[in-house]
């Protein structure tokens, strides 16, 4: 093994040691493969249990993992990967249903179930560390916690956040108190139960992995079968209720799936962090797609990869808990998605806002040129078949019409010129092209249709309507324009209605 840190290294070898460690880390990230070293292997390596050096795997160990030679590797990677897949699917509906914190409450509610199951099995003389027994106890108390939330929500005036806070604190406190009772029991030991708080995937046995596989498969199948119904209550529960769908039972089914994933994740991720595996993958997928099916698939893939690479990094670096590393990997994917996401990412949002501001400035420029021509009695801008030259307007005059800067005006003119909407002249004036006239007619028409509607149906004063119309005219759709035509203009598709106010009273707007 290559030691990154060693207390016995000489100063002259420090640079070479750091370089070797960096190269090993790069190899680890490029070719990740989990290595779960046994106690015998550590003894052969001559390591003490007090030796906390961070070491990298050898090529031989990486090869063994790539071939899945070790049984423990197969169980841990397979179990955690399946858990991430199921958590990604179920978490999508949980996030869209706005029940993200419910998973956290259910995870804490399982803690007393684990401790009570241990105490009962020890009391009857059986082994208290049976995975199946502990999961059954966690499931029972998870369901009880869910029912307590529903009871408080439906029978009192307390809001959801208060109900969840009460259940979370009471159940977790009960579990902590029961841990103290177990430590005072004459038989049995609480050693190992603390792993359910933070998780310890390396302790997973073949029977545990098979149990998790079949349970996760059942959760995934139920999610697929209920995909249509769960989609309906996530987006419009009131409409679903009006159509006769059993909203309460569908909510209970969703919470049941959440309880199942939460219980299955106790051993590998821990009850404190399982909520992250349920929420972070769908939250990351939300930045990439607005379609539910695509989002569900991306969330499942994110959860799967987070589980795999989390277990990989935890094993390769050594002595690092699997659960927190899985959550960190998922958080890295979330940050990348938040920045780079094509639908809701920071970069995409900034680009969309920049395009919208540029389009708004272009609309203002064309409308100002059109209304200038109207004020000076030029009919070329009001008749679509008349191609006479439009009057020139100086940039200084346009700069005084609105509260935009000279830089904004220059950029607007430059973009409009590239779109063949305006022509600039040597005397610092611009004029509309034939294409610009048609586009300006459409923009002014939409603006005045909305002004007329606001005056006649919204009781907006004529002196204020220009500013109010500026807020909405840039996003008017085709269907809305047709409705405005039928209300305010009598369906005249080519004629620009007259301005409902004096053009000289138009309020400046950006």
Protein Blocks (a to p, Z undefined) as FASTA:
>chain_A
ZZfbdfkbcfklmmmmmmmmmmmmmmmmmmgcdddddfklmmmnopafklccdcdddfkl
mmmmmnomafklmmmmmmmmmmmmmmmmmmmmmmmnopmmmmmmmmmmmmmmmmmmmmmm
mmnopafkbfklmmmmmmmmmmmmmmmmmmmmmmmcbdfklmmmmmmmmmmmmmmmmmmm
mmmpfgdcfehjlmmmnopaklpcfklmmmmmmmmmmmmmmmmmmmmmmmmmmmommlmm
mnopafklmmmmmmmmmmmmmmmmmmmnopklmmmmmmmmmmmmmmmocbfklmmmmmmm
mmmmmmmmmmmmmmmnooiafklmmmmmmmmmmmmmmmmomklgmklmmmmmmmmmmmmm
mmmmmmmmmmmmmmnopaklmpmkbccdcddddfklmmmmpccdfklmmmmmmmmmmnop
accdfkopacddfklmmmmmmmmmmmmmmmmmmmmmnopafklmmmmmmmmmmmccfklm
mmmmmmmnoppakbccddfbdfklpccdZZ
